[in-house]
Amino acid sequence: MTTVLRDRPGAADEPSPTPRRPFRLRGDLLAVAFASLLVTASALVGWALVDAGVPVLVGWPPLLAQWLPHVGPGTVPAVLVALVVAVGGPAVARSCRWGPLLAVAYVASLAWTFALATIDGWFVGVAERLATPTEYLAEIPRTPDIAVFLQTFAERIAGQTPDTLVTHASGHPPAATIFYVLLDRAGFPGGEYAGAVTAAIGASAVVAVAITLAALGDRDLARTYLPFGVLFPGAVWVGVSADGMFAAILAWGVALLALGAVRRGLGGHALCLLAGVVLGLSLFFSYGLVLAGLLPVAVALLSRRILPLVTGGIGAAAVVAAFAAAGFWWYEGYEQVTVRYYQEGEYGLLRPYEYWAWGNIAALLLVLGPAVVAGLRRAAWRPRAVPHALLALAAAGLIAIAVADLSGLSKSEVERIWLPFAVWIVPLAALLPRPSARWWLLAQATLALVINHLLLTVW
């Protein structure tokens, strides 16, 4: 039995996406100006620390990048996609039928992501990204047997032996490496296939977030969000980093749970169980995704049902049990990662917490963009005027980021590491007045284009 989303109990009592009293533009611009000052301060302080010999360990604070103004094959397509989405996106989002709209949004997101990546050229921007000596693909020749790989994975995380896993394989649970091993064995070897598939999956996060908003709030809110989800400045790092793929996997797990939570009967239970499997699997792609646990809780609260959370928990527990039976215990892996993170010579020990505790936030602001900053200001100023689904999901993402930041286990590189949480904050841009949406979308796109043309990002 399928529940009509607009008729969900309580939906009519929720506030509309746009507050009745529009805020003055001046407040939005002041918020953006403050964010710009924070980013500028982080750059100036970061360079001062570099000059003083402090191991900030990034090429262009607060981003892991280097100054390299350039254009590439993706320059013209990226500008064209930005103009088309900014000028026509809001109208298409309002008028197009829901199913085709989601397909159009995915195609646009994919085009935007690949166009940004290929500003650096196909080889540097896509094919080489996951094929460096520290990335997952380096482990493919050393993984002849997946069963043995799982059984010995935890003991190969820390230490300084020839058998120790390379940086990214050791810093994440085994599912990430296994994914690329299976891709290779399926007849898609090398960095080109890995980069293209990773970016294609990552670009789908916008659709999953929109489906979640539509299920838990209303489709008008999701429609308003979609152009902003497409022109996400964080797409600079979605194409290509594995963290962009992790963001999509998590988002689809939440979307499936939301769809199951608003349905009754066997179909709803099946969706929730599948959602739990996807969410449980996401934990074996990145240890940090455990911080996203508030997202399923938000779904349960918004749907006013606890059973979907229980059913989803059963699915997640089954995944954890399956990995344990195969020889890998999640918590043991996490403990070993913590040991490696603070080993002598590792970045976790060297990077100064006093700088990155706020430098991380500056990097996040570049991922989110000015429109989301303005939307966040509106939500903070009058939270009771914000649709419940929007507020709950964004709060879950923000809390996850706060914990990751204050714990000290995220020091730099958060422009990619925090992508799974950032995508849930982007919908706050839906709070901006409709007449100004095009200008805010152009601002979002301009930021991404400036970053990608002036800097050579590592991911």
Salt bridges, closest charged atoms under 4 A:
GLU14 OE2 - ARG8 NH2 3.11
GLU14 OE2 - HIS388 ND1 3.77
ASP28 OD1 - ARG377 NH2 2.70
ASP28 OD2 - ARG378 NH2 2.70
ASP120 OD1 - HIS70 NE2 2.55
ASP120 OD2 - ARG129 NH2 2.71
GLU135 OE2 - HIS168 NE2 3.94
GLU139 OE2 - ARG142 NH2 2.66
GLU139 OE1 - ARG156 NH2 3.28
ASP163 OD2 - ARG156 NE 3.52
ASP220 OD1 - ARG6 NH2 3.57
ASP243 OD1 - ARG416 NH1 2.70
GLU346 OE2 - ARG340 NE 3.87
GLU413 OE2 - ARG351 NH1 3.06
GLU413 OE1 - ARG416 NH2 2.72
